Amino acid sequence: MTDSRSDSPMRIALTSYRSKPHCGGQGVYLRHLSAALVDLGHTVEVFSGPPYPELDPRVGLTHVPSLDLFAEPNPWRIPHLREFKTLTDVQEFAIMCTAGFPEPRTFSRRVAPLLAARRDEFDVVHDNQTLGYGLLDVPQAGLPLVGTIHHPITADLRLELAEAPWRKRLTLRRWYGFLAMQARVARKIPLIVSPSQNSVDDSVRDFGLSPSQFEVVPIGVDVDLFRPRGERVPGRIVVMASADVPLKGLSVLLRAVAALPRSVDVELVAVTKPTPGGPTEKLVAELGLATRVRFVNGLSNDEVAELMASAEIAVVPSLYEGFSLPAVEAMASGTPLIASDVASLPEVVGRDGTSGLLVAPGDVRGFADAIVALLDDSQRRAAMSEAARRRAVEKFSWAATAEATARVYRRAIDAHQRRKEYAAC
């Protein structure tokens, strides 16, 4: 095993049960963290289930195939009999058939033997919030294990239950049935990385973890990609919602846009894919917003960055965030930001109002007033743009994220070695 001295290179395995390249934080986190770790001189290989991430060419990628039962354009599909090759495949399909989400559990069962077979090729394994039972075999195979909890998904469940009609609540609880497993597994991982103190506090409360398990390591932003790019489109507002779920607060922002005076000329561009015939599409029709709202998805990294830099205002109306990449991407783009005053967002944005405005979560009138106030004050937008860009560059970089994460790896390697020596006595 490689020397764990602070100047020695490490061989790192990063695992993630799914890694969408552009939508959602998992694929973005893997892409940038792995590249920044390579910049520091380490060797990195990603083990991922589908959808697979887009990675720096210097980073290895091992596909961990699954039945991929929720892939577009045919989610909840019924696999052909010839696709079932292992008991894990059968388990994956059976859990889906009972309205559960199987991927964290089944990915962990698939990836653990791959890592065990290559135990001599890695110094540490870092799991990106899979937290499946199979990962507990990794330390038994002789590899130190570090986890990441971006935020406990218990927050998602609470918010969806609050919005759901009673007849759907049993199905929702079944869908989130993997949470009990994640809590049990997390309690057995000695070192966990989390992007904010708020996420640490929530993980301690909801998963029964110890504060001593955690290191707070903020997520970075690519400040070369997300940057000011010249003229902005008058009245354009951008919101990034990785999923069409209540947690992202998109309905709050739609109602706020509907509450704006008709004299305020705005275009809301929402980077998300609404569920066909779902609540978001219905709300747009109900509020008469068809001419003021545009939905886009499937954008490349450059297209997302260009869109963010083209807006006069970015909004993060989430009801909960473990960190919020869209917030730091807006700040790096110099796009004046309005965000919910909830969870980790005040940690990211700051409370002094120079880098962004904070509004009470769910406050439709508050978001509408903040939008009008910024659109009416070009000098304030310019000052906020400069301050937000400066905060993003100084406080949130992938280089700093990688350096802090590497220090956690070294702690994990040293602790693992001490346990081995103690067991040998």
N, C-alpha and C positions, 0 to 999 in steps of 0.2 A: 504493500500500500504506500502511496506517495507520502513523503514527509509533509506534516501539517504546518510547518513553519510559515510565517506570514508572507514570505517571499517565494514560496514554492508553488508551482502550478498544480492544479487539481484536475481530476477527471470526474466530470459531473454528469449524472443522469437526471434529466428533468422529465417528469411524468405528468400527463394531463388527459383526462378521459375524453375530452373533446376540445377542439381548438379552432373555432371559427376564425378565419384570417383577419377579417375587418370588422365584424359586428360582434359586440360583446368584448369583455376584457380579457378572456382567457388566452385567445390566440395572440392578441396584441402584447400581453404580458410575456408570453413565451418568446415571441420574436425578438423583442427588444432586450429582455433580460439575458437571453442566451447570447446575443451578439455582443452585449456589453461585457459579459463574462469572458468571451473570447478575446475581446480587446485587452482585458487584463492579463492575458496569457494562459487562460485555462482552456481545457478541452471539454466541449459540451455536446451531448447527444440527447435529443428529445424523443421520448416514447409517447405517442399520442394515438388515441382512437379517432375515428372520423367524426366530423370533418377535420382534415389535417391542416396544420398551420403552414404559413409561408415563412421560411426561415432564411437567415443569412447563409450564403453558400458555404461558409466555414463551419456551420453547425450541422451535425449529423441528424438524420431523422429516421426513426424506426416506426413503421406503421404497425399499429396493433389493431387489426381488423375486427369489426363486430358485425352483427346483423344490420346495424345502422337503421333501426326501425322507425326513426323519426325524420329521416332525410326528405327534403323536398325533391320532387313535387308530389311524393306519395307517402306522407307520414302515416303512422299506424298501419303499415303494410303487413300482409301475411306472407312470410317467406315460403319459398318452395322447399319441399322436403329435403332436397339435396343440399340445401344450405346448412342444415343442422349437422355439425361435425363433432361437437363436444357437448358434455352436459351443461357447460356454461352457456352455450347457444340455446339450449332448451330452457335454462333458467331465465335468460334474457327475454325470450318470447313469452314465457309463462307470466313473468312479472308485468310485462306490458298488457297482457290479456286481462289482468286483474286491476288495470288502471294505475299501475305503479310505474316509476321511472327507474329502470334497471342499470343504467350505464355506469354510475360510480362503482357499484358492487361488481358487475361483470368485468369491467375494464381492469379493476384491481386484481381479479382472479387470473386474468390473461397476462398482465404485465409482470406479476411477481415471478413466475417461472423463467421468463426471459431475462430478468435481472439476476436471478439466482444463478442461471447458467453462465452468466458473464460477470460474476462477482469480482473476478480478478482484473477486470477492465475499468472499474470505477472506484472512486474514493468515497463518494457520497451520493445519495439519492434524494432528490428534492421533489416532493409531490405538490402539484398545483391544485389543491382543494378537491381531490378525488375522495380521500378519506374513506376508502373501502377496506373491507376486512382483509383482502389479499395483501395489502401493503404491510400488515403486521408480520408477514413472512420474510420481509426484506431484512430487518435486523437479525432474524434467525439465520439468514443466509450469510451473515457477516458484513453487512453494509450499513453504515450510519444512515439514518432517515431524518430528513427535515420536512416539515409541512408548511404550506401556505393556507391561511384562511383569510380570504378577502373580506368576507363578512359571513356570519352564520346565517344560513338560508332560512332559519326560523323567522327572520324579519319578513321575507317574501311570503311565507305561509300566513303569518298574522294579517298582513295587508290584503292578501287575496281572500282570506276567510271573511274579513270585514266587508268586502265588496260583493261576495258571492251570495246568491239566493240559497236558502236553507237546503234545497234539494241537491245542490252541487257540493255541499261542504264535505260529505263523506268521501266523494271522489277526490276532492282536493287533498284531504288528509292522506288518502291512499297514495296519490301522486308524490307527496312529500314524505312518504314512508322511509326513505333512505336517511332521513335526518337522525333517527335514533342510532343508526349504524355510524354515521359521521361523528356523532358525539362520543360514542364508545371508542372509536379508533383514535380520535384526536386526544383523548385523555391518556393514551398510551404513547404519544409522540413527545419526546422530551423537549424538542425545540421547534417552535412554530413562528413563522414570519407573518406579520399582519401590517397592512398599509396605514393604519391610523389607530390612535388610542381609543377612539370610539369603537372600532371593531374589536379591539382587545377586550374592552369592558363588556361588550355584548356577548362575546364568545365565552368569557368567564361566567356570565350570568346564565346564558341559554344552554351552553354545552357542559357546564360544570367543570371548566378548566381552571388551572392555576395561573395567576399573573406571571409567575416565575417561568412559565413555559414560553413566554412571548418575547419577541424583539420587534419593535415598531420600525418598519422600513418603508417609507413612502414610495409610491410608484413614480416612475419617471415619465418624461414626455420628450419626444424627438423635436427639439427646438429648432433644428434645421429644416424639418419638414413643416411643422406647424409654426408659422411666422407671419407677420404682416406682409401683405402682397399688393399694396397699392390701393386703388379706389374701391370703395364698398358700394354695394347695391342699396340705394335709398329704401328704407323701410323693411329691409330683409331681416327676418329673425330666424335663427337656426336652433333646432333642438335635436339632440342625439338620444334616441331611445332604443337600446339594444334589443328590447323585446316589448311586445304590445301587452304589458301587464300593469296592474294598478301601481306597483312599486315605483314605476318611472314617472308617475304623475302627469302623463300626457293629457289626460282629461282635464286636469286643473288648468293647464296652459291653453287648451282649446277654449275653455269657458272664459279665460281671461282675454283671449283674442276676440271672442264674440262680444265681450263687454266693452271693447274699445269703441270710441266714437267713430262713426262712419267717415268723419273728416280725417281720421288718422289712417293714412294709406300704408298698409303693411302686407307683407307676404311671409307666411310662416312655412319654412321648409323643414319637414320632419324626416330625419333619417331613421326610418323604421319600415317594417312591412306589416301593416295592419292585418289582423285576422279577417279573412273574407267574411263579410256579413256580421262581423263581431261588434263589440261595444264602441270601438273607436270610429269605425265607418258610420255606425248609426248616429253617434254623437255629432259628427261633422255634418251629416244631413239634417239632424234635428236643429242644430245651431245655425244652419244656412251658411256654412263656411267654405263651400266648394270652391269659391273664387279667391279665397284668402289663404287656403292651406294646400300644400303640395307634399306628397309623400315620395321619397326616393329610397332606393336600397340597392345593394350589390355594387356600391362604389369602391373604386380602388383607393389606396392610401392617399395618393396624390389628389384624387377627386374630393375626398373628404376634407383634406387640408385646404384645398382651393375654396370649397364651399364655406368652411368655417371662416376663412379670411375674407370672404366676400360679404359677410353679414355685418350689419350695424350693431346687432345685439345677439348674444347667445343666451339661452335659458336652460337651466337644469332644474326642472320643477319636481324632482324626485321626492318621494315620501320617505325614502331611506337610501343611503349610499354608504358602502364600506370605504370608498375612497373617491371615485368619480374621475375617470379618465377624460370624459368630455369637458369637465370643468377646467382641468389643467391644459387641455388642448386649446380651449377657447382663450385662456389666459396667455398661452404661448403665442397664439395668433394675434394677440392684441385686440381681441374682440370683447367689447364691454359685456360683462357677465351679470346675469340675475340668477340667483340660486336659492333653493330652499334653505332655511335656517334650521337644519336638522342633521342628526348623525354626524358624519365626518366632514360635511361640507364647510362648516365654519373653520375647521382645521386647514382645509385646502385653500379656501378663498381669503381667509382673514376677516376679522370683525370690524376693522376700522373704516370700511367702505371705500378704500382707495382702489382696491383691485377688483371689487365686485360688490353688488348689492345683495343683501340677504333678506328674504321674505319668509314669513311664517309658512310652514308647509301646508298646502291645501288652501291657501288664502287667495281666492280668485281675484278679489278686488285689489289686494296688495300687489299681485303680479301685474295686473292691468295698469295700476298707477305707476309702478316702477318702469314699465315699458314706455308709457307716455312721458315720464320725467326724463328718461334718457334720450328718447327721440327728439325731445324739444330742446336739448342742451348739448350742442356739438362740442363746446369747450369741455364739459364734464366728460363726454365720451372720449375725447382726445387724451385727457389726463388719466382716465381710468385705463385706457389702452396701453399707455406707457408704463403705468405702475403694474398692471397685470403681467405684461411681458417681462418686466424686470423680476417680479416675484417668481415666475415660472422658471426663468433661466437660473436664478440664484438658488432656488429651494428644491426644484424638482428636475433632476437630470437622471438619465439611465446610468451614467457612469457612477454617480453617487449611490444609486440603488444597487448596482452590481457590487460595488466595494463593500457596502454594508451587508449584503447577502452573503458574500464570500466569507466575511468574518463569522457569520452564523455557521456556515459550513465547517469552518476550522474548529469552532467550539464543539460541533457535533462529532467530528472526527476524533478530537482529543478525548471527549467524554466516552465515546465508544471504545477507544483504546484502553482507557482506564478501567472500564467495566470488564473487558477481556482479561486484563492483567489481574484484576481482583478475583475473577472467576477461576483463574489458573492457580491462585495461591492455595 
